[in-house]
Amino acid sequence: MRRIFVMSFALLAGASGAIAADIEAGKAKVGVVCAACHGALGASVSDTIPNLAGQKSRYIETQLKALRDGTRKNPIMGTIAAQLSDADIANVAAYFSSLQA
């Protein structure tokens, strides 16, 4: 019985869906994919492009996943988000949220 409990707990802990974000990997991905429009430090290059520095990571993740799966429509960002894995999204979100707004 104890073994089943321990195994069940381990499975539930791993099934939370959370990915341990890597801020440095996020910074690298931002430099290649995001910086041209959103800026390397999350300050966008245009009034029509949102600043991402200081945004909550969960918000950025949610928006990128919605763009990737098509539930949020934006032709440019949809194409860009389609190239990102779940780990990429978590890393990018962690990086932008670590910056000062």
C-alpha positions as CSV (number, residue, x, y, z in Angstrom):
1,M,0.0,0.0,0.0
2,R,2.8,2.4,0.9
3,R,4.5,1.7,-2.4
4,I,1.4,2.5,-4.4
5,F,1.0,5.8,-2.4
6,V,4.6,6.8,-3.1
7,M,4.3,6.0,-6.8
8,S,0.9,7.8,-7.1
9,F,2.4,10.9,-5.4
10,A,5.4,10.8,-7.7
11,L,3.2,10.6,-10.8
12,L,0.9,13.4,-9.7
13,A,3.9,15.6,-8.9
14,G,5.3,15.0,-12.3
15,A,1.9,15.5,-14.0
16,S,1.5,19.1,-12.9
17,G,2.4,20.2,-16.4
18,A,5.0,22.6,-15.1
19,I,8.3,22.7,-17.0
20,A,11.3,24.0,-15.1
21,A,12.1,27.1,-17.1
22,D,15.6,28.1,-18.0
23,I,16.1,31.8,-18.1
24,E,19.4,31.7,-20.0
25,A,17.9,29.4,-22.7
26,G,15.0,31.9,-22.9
27,K,17.4,34.8,-23.3
28,A,19.1,32.9,-26.2
29,K,15.8,32.1,-27.9
30,V,14.6,35.7,-27.5
31,G,17.8,36.8,-29.2
32,V,17.1,34.7,-32.2
33,V,13.3,34.7,-32.4
34,C,11.7,37.6,-30.5
35,A,14.2,40.5,-30.1
36,A,13.7,42.0,-33.6
37,C,10.2,43.1,-32.6
38,H,9.9,42.8,-28.8
39,G,13.4,43.9,-28.1
40,A,16.2,41.9,-26.4
41,L,15.1,43.4,-23.1
42,G,11.4,43.2,-23.7
43,A,10.9,46.8,-24.8
44,S,9.2,46.7,-28.2
45,V,10.4,48.6,-31.3
46,S,6.9,49.9,-32.1
47,D,3.8,51.2,-30.3
48,T,1.8,48.4,-32.1
49,I,4.0,45.6,-30.6
50,P,3.6,44.8,-26.9
51,N,6.4,45.2,-24.4
52,L,7.0,41.9,-22.7
53,A,9.5,42.9,-19.9
54,G,8.0,42.2,-16.5
55,Q,4.9,40.4,-17.8
56,K,3.8,37.4,-15.7
57,S,5.4,34.3,-17.2
58,R,2.0,32.4,-17.0
59,Y,0.4,35.1,-19.1
60,I,3.1,35.0,-21.8
61,E,3.0,31.2,-21.9
62,T,-0.8,31.2,-22.2
63,Q,-0.7,33.7,-25.1
64,L,2.0,31.9,-27.0
65,K,0.3,28.6,-26.7
66,A,-3.0,30.2,-27.9
67,L,-1.2,31.7,-30.8
68,R,0.5,28.4,-31.6
69,D,-2.7,26.3,-31.5
70,G,-4.7,29.0,-33.4
71,T,-7.2,29.9,-30.6
72,R,-5.7,33.4,-30.7
73,K,-5.4,34.8,-34.2
74,N,-2.4,36.8,-35.4
75,P,-0.8,35.8,-38.7
76,I,2.7,36.9,-37.8
77,M,2.8,35.7,-34.2
78,G,0.9,32.5,-35.0
79,T,3.7,31.5,-37.5
80,I,6.4,32.4,-35.0
81,A,4.7,30.6,-32.0
82,A,4.2,27.5,-34.2
83,Q,8.0,27.1,-34.2
84,L,8.3,27.0,-30.4
85,S,8.2,23.9,-28.2
86,D,6.6,23.9,-24.7
87,A,10.1,24.2,-23.3
88,D,10.9,27.2,-25.6
89,I,7.7,28.9,-24.5
90,A,8.4,28.4,-20.8
91,N,12.0,29.6,-21.2
92,V,11.0,32.7,-23.1
93,A,8.3,33.5,-20.7
94,A,10.6,33.1,-17.7
95,Y,13.2,35.3,-19.3
96,F,10.8,38.2,-20.2
97,S,9.1,38.0,-16.7
98,S,12.6,38.2,-15.1
99,L,13.2,41.6,-16.7
100,Q,12.2,45.0,-15.3
101,A,9.1,46.5,-17.0
